[in-house]
Amino acid sequence: MALDGIVMANLAAEMKDRLEGGKIAKIAQPEKDELLFTIKNQKNTWRLLISASASLPLIYFTEANKQSPMTAPNFCMLLRKHIGNGRIIRVSQPGLERIICMEVEHFDELGDKRTKKLIIEIMGKHSNIIFCNEEDMILDSIKHISAQVSSIREVLPGRTYFIPQTMEKKDPLTITEEEFINVIGQTAAPIQKALYMKLTGISPIMGHELCNLASIDGDRSANGMTELELIHLYHMFSFIMDDVKHGHFTPNIIYKKEEPVEFSALPLTCYQGEGYVSQCFDSISTLLENYYASKNTITRIRQKSVDLRKIVQTALERNYKKYDLQAKQLKDTDKRDKYKVYGELINTYGYELTGGEKQLVCLNYYTNEEITIPMDDQLSAKENAQKYFDKYNKLKRTFEAVTGQIAETKQEIDHLESVSTALDIALMEEDLVQIKEELMEYGYIKHRRSSDKKPKITSRPFHYVSSDGFHIYVGKNNYQNEELTFKVASGNDWWFHAKGIPGSHVIVKTEGKELPDRAFEEAGALAAYYSKGRENDKVEVDYIQKKQIKKVAGSAPGFVIYHTNYSMVAEPKVLLEECK
């Protein structure tokens, strides 16, 4: 998930296409290690964001504008002075380094034409933006690196700029087959690691991808490979480098369960199958903006949902313990019918007793077997019978009370587990607002003061359109499930739900038409995916027409009763693109 040399090559090609010949209209420095350029080229206006942040260095085109400080920092002022109205004459990348150089032509105070270089180094915590003259003398940089910080290279005004050492790495764009075999084949590290250790701009994921393309175990030692295997690996490597040289890029993001896990400027076959989905983009900048926006949203949602998850988990643990205790109490009442039989048999055979007996041996006319009944020798037969009837009645009352309590506890557990599943499904802050409202309504969170404004809820169910044109709606939480099933759905619409586990209500609007098999499969896959079983390979899904769904009186929102013989086994996945 880093900007490797190949992604940088894609960015350099995009910048070259959009910026060469363009005029710099505006330079801003929104953050201490970030620049935002506005460049006009022919009829287009481009915003280029460059960040040298140690935690998230980036460079991409964006449509978003960022507010700048009232007083521009010194580095920004220097850039404005020299290249504020300059023309970008060249964008280049040295080899496959994670470096892009923008050469800008401008006029100095005397009206003479000059060239300056803005060098963007995207190298993790060592990232920097360096401003040089045409002789590569550093004029300034967004980060100053002294000899005390780095013994390898100083980045200070007046010093000569040079590319930092890369431990004698080879340029992937120029390396020959013989050099490749010698360099890689003599490395003791695993082959996928050797590739990014010895070749400039190759990332770990690309090392893994190369091994996958060559059908080689990436964990094998590089120096243990045969020459034939290394030649085959070089051929796969050459195919990829040819794409880079000719600008044949395919920017794509790899998703798993709707979460972005990786991005690349080239296809990644190592992520095919196993629940991974690839989305391609026309622009590497659009990819990066989407990727980091998605990651940021998911991170923010997880942080904001921590407190809600804790509340739900605490309530669940309390109810699990309560349920176990009630189940034990219920099991203890299993003896009640035995005590009733004891009392009846004592009343039947008590006339045979003379008093003082410690047991009664008689025929149990319910089973036609001999039975031995313990007796209290201090009590009469009638008193012993009453003692057993009292035990029976006490346990019967306990059974009836605990049975009701267990049903209530089970209902509360089901409700809380459904809320937990809704938290897993939540993708936006608005989704969390509805979940919080539900927890407040049911007393898990203290109600806000009446003077406080109730937040406006804008979260909406997921909306898909099947391959055959049928609209499909998926509830994100219990409130939405309730609304979809009892307000949105009509009698002949189809309702889907994962069998026996918490999950979303999925509604397919039929508009009076008969659903094709494919629509059932697509809706079933959605019901499986938006459920507690989403991590399983397969999930059983019930489906039934809405008119056969009944609301459970007094139950939490989204809880229904139904009887159906229709079910399917579905793979939890989203087969359709969401309607925005």
C-alpha positions in Angstrom: 0.0 0.0 0.0 2.9 2.3 -0.8 3.7 4.5 -3.7 6.4 2.3 -5.3 8.4 3.1 -8.4 5.7 1.7 -10.7 2.9 3.8 -9.2 5.3 6.8 -9.3 5.9 6.1 -13.0 2.1 6.1 -13.6 1.9 9.4 -11.7 4.8 10.9 -13.7 3.2 9.9 -17.0 -0.1 11.5 -15.8 1.6 14.7 -14.7 3.6 14.8 -18.0 0.4 14.5 -20.0 -1.5 17.1 -18.0 1.1 19.6 -16.9 3.9 20.0 -19.6 3.4 23.4 -21.2 1.1 24.5 -18.4 1.4 27.6 -16.4 1.5 27.7 -12.6 -1.4 29.9 -11.4 -1.2 29.4 -7.7 1.0 27.9 -5.0 -0.3 27.2 -1.5 1.1 25.4 1.6 -2.0 24.2 3.5 0.1 22.1 5.9 3.7 22.4 7.1 4.8 19.5 4.8 2.2 19.9 2.0 1.9 21.9 -1.2 -1.1 22.5 -3.4 -0.4 23.8 -7.0 -3.0 25.2 -9.3 -1.9 24.8 -12.9 -3.6 26.0 -16.1 -2.9 24.2 -19.3 -4.8 25.0 -22.5 -8.5 24.9 -21.3 -7.9 22.8 -18.2 -7.2 23.8 -14.7 -5.4 21.2 -12.5 -4.8 21.0 -8.8 -1.8 19.0 -7.8 -1.5 18.0 -4.1 2.0 17.1 -2.9 2.6 15.8 0.6 5.9 15.0 2.2 4.2 13.8 5.4 6.2 11.2 7.2 3.1 9.2 7.9 1.3 9.6 4.5 3.5 11.0 1.7 1.4 11.5 -1.4 1.2 13.1 -4.8 -1.9 13.2 -7.0 -4.4 15.5 -8.8 -7.4 16.5 -6.8 -10.6 18.6 -7.3 -10.7 19.4 -3.6 -9.3 22.8 -2.5 -7.7 23.2 1.0 -7.7 26.3 3.2 -4.3 27.8 3.5 -2.9 29.8 6.5 -3.3 33.6 6.4 0.5 34.0 6.3 2.3 31.7 3.8 5.3 29.8 5.2 8.8 30.8 3.9 9.1 27.8 1.6 5.8 28.7 -0.1 6.9 32.4 -0.4 10.1 31.3 -2.1 8.3 29.1 -4.6 5.9 31.9 -5.4 8.8 34.4 -5.9 10.6 32.2 -8.4 8.0 30.0 -10.1 4.7 31.6 -9.2 3.9 32.3 -12.9 6.4 29.8 -14.3 5.7 27.3 -17.1 6.3 23.6 -16.6 8.5 22.4 -19.4 9.3 18.9 -18.3 8.2 16.2 -15.9 10.5 13.2 -15.4 11.3 10.3 -13.2 14.9 9.1 -12.8 14.7 5.3 -13.6 12.1 3.7 -11.4 13.1 5.8 -8.3 10.3 7.1 -6.1 11.2 10.6 -7.3 9.4 13.0 -9.7 11.2 16.1 -11.0 9.2 19.1 -12.4 11.3 21.6 -14.4 9.8 25.0 -14.5 10.8 27.9 -16.8 10.5 31.5 -15.5 11.9 34.9 -15.9 14.1 36.4 -13.2 14.2 40.0 -11.9 16.3 41.1 -14.9 13.9 39.5 -17.4 16.3 36.6 -18.2 14.8 33.1 -18.8 15.7 30.7 -16.0 14.9 27.1 -15.1 14.2 25.7 -11.7 13.5 22.2 -10.5 11.0 21.0 -8.0 12.0 17.5 -6.9 9.4 15.4 -5.1 10.8 12.4 -3.1 8.1 10.0 -1.9 10.2 7.8 0.5 8.1 7.1 3.6 9.4 9.1 6.6 12.3 10.4 4.5 9.9 12.1 2.0 10.8 15.6 0.9 10.1 18.4 -1.6 13.3 20.0 -2.7 13.7 23.2 -4.8 16.8 23.5 -6.9 18.3 25.7 -9.6 19.3 24.4 -13.0 22.8 23.4 -11.6 21.1 21.2 -9.0 22.1 23.5 -6.1 19.4 23.3 -3.4 17.7 26.7 -2.9 15.4 25.3 -0.1 13.3 22.3 0.9 10.1 21.7 2.8 12.2 19.7 5.3 15.8 20.6 6.2 18.0 17.5 6.8 21.3 18.3 8.5 24.4 16.1 9.0 23.2 15.4 12.5 20.0 13.9 11.2 21.5 12.0 8.2 25.1 11.1 7.6 24.3 10.0 4.0 22.9 13.3 2.6 22.4 16.8 3.8 19.4 18.6 2.4 20.1 22.3 3.1 20.2 25.5 1.0 23.5 25.7 -0.8 24.2 22.0 -1.0 24.3 20.1 -4.3 21.3 17.8 -4.8 21.8 14.1 -5.5 19.6 11.1 -5.4 20.1 9.2 -2.1 22.0 6.0 -2.2 19.8 2.9 -2.7 22.3 0.2 -1.6 23.6 -0.5 -5.1 20.1 -1.4 -6.4 19.7 -2.0 -10.1 17.4 0.0 -12.4 14.6 -2.4 -13.4 14.1 -0.5 -16.7 17.6 -1.2 -17.9 18.8 -4.4 -16.2 19.7 -7.2 -18.6 18.9 -10.9 -18.2 22.4 -11.7 -17.2 22.6 -9.0 -14.6 19.2 -10.1 -13.2 20.3 -13.7 -12.9 23.5 -12.7 -11.2 22.1 -10.1 -8.8 18.9 -12.0 -7.8 20.4 -15.5 -8.0 23.2 -14.7 -5.5 20.8 -13.3 -2.8 20.2 -15.5 0.2 16.8 -13.9 1.0 13.4 -15.3 -0.1 12.9 -14.6 -3.8 10.0 -12.2 -3.4 12.1 -10.2 -0.9 15.3 -10.4 -3.1 13.3 -8.7 -5.9 12.6 -5.5 -3.9 15.9 -5.6 -2.1 17.9 -5.6 -5.3 15.7 -3.6 -7.7 14.9 0.1 -7.5 11.2 1.0 -7.1 10.0 -2.6 -6.7 7.7 -2.9 -3.6 7.0 -6.1 -1.6 3.6 -6.5 -3.2 5.1 -6.3 -6.7 7.8 -8.9 -5.6 4.9 -11.2 -4.6 3.1 -10.5 -7.8 6.1 -11.4 -9.9 6.5 -14.7 -8.1 2.8 -15.4 -8.6 3.0 -14.7 -12.4 6.0 -17.0 -12.6 4.3 -19.7 -10.5 7.2 -19.6 -8.0 7.0 -20.0 -4.3 8.0 -16.5 -3.1 9.4 -17.9 0.2 12.0 -20.0 -1.6 15.6 -18.8 -1.2 16.7 -16.9 -4.3 20.1 -18.5 -4.3 18.5 -21.9 -4.3 16.7 -21.3 -7.6 17.8 -22.9 -10.9 19.0 -20.8 -13.8 16.0 -21.9 -15.8 13.6 -20.7 -13.0 15.5 -17.4 -12.9 15.2 -17.0 -16.7 11.5 -17.6 -16.5 11.1 -15.1 -13.7 13.1 -12.5 -15.7 10.7 -13.0 -18.7 7.7 -12.3 -16.4 9.6 -9.3 -15.0 10.4 -8.0 -18.5 6.7 -8.2 -19.5 5.8 -5.9 -16.6 8.7 -3.5 -17.3 7.6 -3.3 -20.9 4.2 -2.1 -19.7 5.9 0.5 -17.5 8.2 1.7 -20.3 5.3 2.1 -22.8 2.9 3.7 -20.2 0.5 0.8 -20.3 -0.9 1.2 -16.8 -4.1 -0.2 -15.2 -4.7 1.6 -11.9 -6.7 -0.6 -9.6 -7.8 -1.0 -6.0 -8.2 -4.4 -4.4 -11.2 -4.7 -2.0 -12.1 -7.3 0.4 -15.5 -7.1 2.1 -15.8 -3.5 0.7 -12.6 -2.4 2.4 -9.6 -1.4 0.3 -6.6 -3.5 1.1 -4.2 -2.7 -1.7 -3.6 -0.6 -4.8 -1.4 -0.8 -7.8 -0.7 0.8 -11.2 -0.7 -2.7 -12.8 -3.1 -5.7 -12.4 -2.4 -7.9 -9.3 -3.2 -11.6 -10.1 -2.0 -12.5 -6.6 -5.3 -11.1 -5.2 -7.6 -13.1 -7.6 -10.3 -15.1 -5.8 -10.6 -15.6 -2.0 -13.2 -12.8 -1.7 -11.1 -10.1 -3.4 -12.6 -7.7 -5.9 -10.6 -5.4 -8.2 -11.9 -2.0 -9.3 -10.1 -0.2 -12.2 -9.7 3.5 -12.6 -8.9 5.7 -15.6 -6.5 7.8 -13.5 -3.9 6.9 -10.9 -4.8 10.2 -9.1 -8.5 9.3 -8.9 -7.4 5.9 -7.6 -5.3 7.4 -4.8 -7.9 9.9 -3.8 -10.6 7.2 -3.6 -8.3 4.8 -1.8 -7.2 7.1 0.9 -10.7 8.6 1.3 -12.1 5.1 1.8 -9.3 4.2 4.2 -9.8 7.4 6.1 -13.6 6.9 6.3 -13.3 3.3 7.5 -10.7 4.3 10.1 -12.9 7.2 11.3 -16.0 4.9 11.5 -14.0 2.3 13.5 -12.8 5.0 15.9 -16.3 6.5 16.4 -17.9 3.1 16.8 -15.5 2.0 19.6 -17.8 3.3 22.4 -20.9 1.9 20.8 -19.3 -1.5 20.4 -18.2 -1.4 24.0 -21.7 -0.7 25.2 -23.2 -3.5 23.1 -20.5 -6.0 24.1 -20.9 -5.2 27.8 -24.6 -5.7 27.5 -24.2 -8.9 25.6 -21.8 -10.4 28.1 -24.2 -9.5 30.9 -27.1 -11.2 29.1 -25.0 -14.2 28.2 -24.2 -14.7 31.9 -27.9 -14.1 32.8 -29.0 -16.7 30.1 -26.6 -19.3 31.5 -27.8 -18.8 35.0 -31.5 -19.0 33.9 -30.8 -22.1 31.9 -29.3 -23.8 35.0 -32.3 -22.7 37.0 -34.6 -24.2 34.3 -32.7 -27.5 34.3 -33.1 -27.7 38.1 -36.9 -27.7 37.6 -36.7 -31.0 35.6 -37.4 -32.9 38.8 -40.8 -31.3 39.3 -42.8 -34.0 37.5 -41.0 -36.7 39.5 -42.1 -35.0 42.8 -45.7 -34.9 41.5 -45.6 -38.6 40.8 -44.1 -39.3 44.2 -47.0 -37.4 45.9 -49.6 -39.3 43.9 -48.1 -42.7 44.5 -47.8 -42.0 48.3 -51.5 -41.0 48.3 -52.3 -44.2 46.4 -50.3 -46.7 48.5 -50.0 -44.8 51.8 -52.8 -46.9 53.4 -50.2 -49.8 53.5 -47.9 -47.7 55.7 -47.9 -48.0 59.5 -45.7 -45.0 60.2 -42.0 -44.4 60.7 -40.9 -45.8 57.3 -37.9 -44.2 55.5 -39.0 -45.3 52.0 -42.0 -46.6 50.1 -41.5 -49.4 47.6 -44.5 -49.7 45.2 -45.6 -50.1 41.6 -45.4 -46.9 39.4 -48.6 -47.3 37.4 -47.3 -44.7 34.9 -44.4 -47.0 33.9 -45.4 -50.4 35.3 -42.1 -50.5 37.1 -41.2 -50.9 40.7 -40.2 -47.6 42.3 -38.6 -46.6 45.6 -39.7 -43.3 47.1 -37.7 -41.7 49.9 -39.9 -40.9 53.0 -39.5 -38.7 56.0 -40.0 -41.1 59.0 -41.1 -38.2 61.2 -44.1 -37.4 58.9 -47.3 -39.3 58.1 -48.0 -40.6 54.6 -50.3 -37.7 53.9 -47.7 -35.2 55.1 -45.0 -36.8 52.9 -47.3 -36.6 49.9 -48.0 -33.0 50.6 -44.3 -32.3 51.0 -43.7 -33.7 47.5 -46.6 -31.7 46.1 -45.2 -28.5 47.6 -41.9 -29.2 45.9 -43.6 -29.9 42.6 -45.7 -26.6 42.8 -42.6 -24.6 43.7 -40.6 -26.0 40.8 -43.6 -25.6 38.5 -43.8 -21.9 39.4 -40.0 -21.5 38.9 -40.3 -23.3 35.6 -43.0 -21.0 34.3 -41.2 -17.8 35.6 -37.8 -18.8 34.3 -39.2 -19.9 30.9 -40.6 -16.4 30.4 -37.3 -14.8 31.6 -35.2 -17.0 29.3 -37.4 -15.9 26.3 -36.9 -12.3 27.3 -33.2 -12.7 27.7 -32.9 -14.5 24.4 -34.8 -11.8 22.7 -32.5 -9.2 24.2 -29.4 -11.1 23.1 -30.9 -11.4 19.6 -31.5 -7.7 19.6 -28.0 -6.8 20.8 -26.4 -9.2 18.3 -28.4 -7.5 15.5 -27.0 -4.1 16.7 -23.5 -5.6 16.7 -24.0 -6.8 13.1 -25.3 -3.3 12.2 -22.0 -1.8 13.5 -20.1 -4.2 11.3 -22.1 -3.0 8.3 -21.9 0.7 9.1 -19.9 2.6 6.4 -20.8 6.2 7.3 -21.1 8.4 10.4 -24.8 8.7 9.7 -25.2 5.0 10.0 -23.8 5.2 13.6 -26.3 8.0 14.5 -29.2 5.6 13.9 -27.6 2.8 15.8 -26.9 5.2 18.7 -30.6 6.3 18.6 -31.7 2.7 18.9 -29.4 2.1 21.9 -30.8 5.2 23.6 -34.4 4.1 22.9 -33.8 0.8 24.6 -32.0 2.2 27.6 -28.4 1.1 26.8 -27.3 4.7 26.5 -28.6 7.4 28.8 -31.1 9.7 27.0 -30.1 13.2 26.0 -31.6 16.1 27.8 -34.8 17.3 26.3 -33.3 20.6 25.4 -30.7 18.9 23.2 -31.4 18.8 19.6 -32.0 15.4 18.1 -29.5 14.8 15.2 -30.9 14.8 11.7 -30.6 11.2 10.3 -29.6 11.0 6.7 -28.5 7.4 6.5 -30.4 5.4 3.8 -30.5 1.7 3.0 -28.1 0.2 0.5 -29.7 0.3 -3.0 -28.8 -2.0 -5.8 -30.3 -2.9 -9.2 -30.2 -6.5 -10.2 -28.8 -7.7 -13.6 -32.4 -7.9 -14.8 -33.4 -4.4 -13.6 -35.1 -5.2 -10.3 -34.5 -2.7 -7.4 -33.0 -4.3 -4.3 -32.8 -2.5 -0.9 -30.7 -3.6 2.1 -31.3 -2.3 5.6 -28.2 -1.2 7.4 -29.7 -1.4 10.9 -32.9 -2.4 12.7 -34.7 0.8 12.1 -34.1 0.6 8.3 -35.0 -3.1 8.4 -38.3 -2.3 10.0 -39.0 0.5 7.5 -38.1 -1.6 4.4 -40.2 -4.6 5.4 -43.3 -2.8 6.6 -43.4 0.5 4.7 -41.3 0.1 1.5 -42.1 -3.5 0.6 -45.5 -4.4 -1.0 -47.2 -7.7 -0.5 -45.7 -9.5 -3.6 -42.2 -8.2 -3.1 -39.6 -10.7 -2.0 -37.9 -10.7 1.4 -34.5 -12.3 2.1 -32.7 -12.9 5.4 -29.8 -15.0 6.6 -31.3 -18.0 8.3 -31.0 -18.1 12.1 -28.4 -15.3 12.5 -28.6 -11.5 12.7 -28.5 -9.8 9.4 -30.1 -7.2 7.1 -33.6 -7.4 5.6 -33.2 -7.5 1.9 -36.2 -6.4 -0.2 -36.6 -7.0 -4.0 -39.2 -4.8 -5.6 -41.1 -7.0 -8.1 -43.5 -4.3 -9.5 -45.9 -7.2 -10.1 -43.4 -9.2 -12.3 -42.0 -12.6 -11.7 -38.4 -12.7 -10.5 -35.8 -14.6 -12.6 -33.5 -17.0 -10.9 -30.6 -14.6 -11.2 -32.3 -12.0 -9.2 -32.9 -14.5 -6.4 -29.2 -15.4 -6.4 -28.1 -11.8 -6.3 -30.4 -10.9 -3.5 -29.5 -14.0 -1.6 -25.8 -13.2 -1.9 -26.5 -9.7 -0.5 -28.5 -11.2 2.4 -25.6 -13.5 3.2 -23.0 -10.7 2.9 -24.9 -8.3 5.1 -25.2 -10.7 8.0 -23.2 -12.1 10.9 -22.1 -14.9 8.6 -20.4 -12.6 6.1 -17.0 -14.2 6.9 -18.2 -17.7 6.2 -17.8 -19.4 2.8 -21.5 -20.2 2.6 -24.6 -18.9 4.4 -28.2 -20.3 4.3 -30.7 -17.7 3.3 -34.5 -17.8 3.7 -36.7 -16.0 1.3 -40.4 -15.4 1.3 -43.0 -12.9 -0.1 -43.5 -9.9 2.1 -47.2 -10.6 2.7 -46.3 -13.7 4.7 -44.1 -11.7 7.1 -45.6 -10.7 10.5 -44.4 -8.2 13.1 -43.7 -9.6 16.6 -45.9 -7.6 19.0 -43.8 -5.5 21.4 -40.5 -6.6 19.9 -37.5 -4.5 19.0 -37.5 -2.9 15.5 -36.7 -5.3 12.6 -37.9 -8.5 14.5 -40.4 -10.5 12.5 -41.9 -14.0 12.4 -42.4 -16.0 9.2 -42.7 -19.6 8.1 -41.2 -20.6 4.8 -39.9 -23.7 3.0 -37.9 -21.6 0.6 -34.2 -21.3 1.4 -30.9 -21.2 -0.6 -27.2 -21.5 0.2 -25.4 -18.3 -0.9 -21.9 -17.1 -1.0 -21.6 -13.9 0.9 -20.6 -11.3 -1.7 -21.8 -8.2 -3.4 -22.4 -9.1 -7.0 -23.9 -5.7 -8.0 -22.7 -2.1 -8.0 -24.4 0.1 -5.4 -26.6 2.9 -6.7 -25.3 6.2 -5.3 
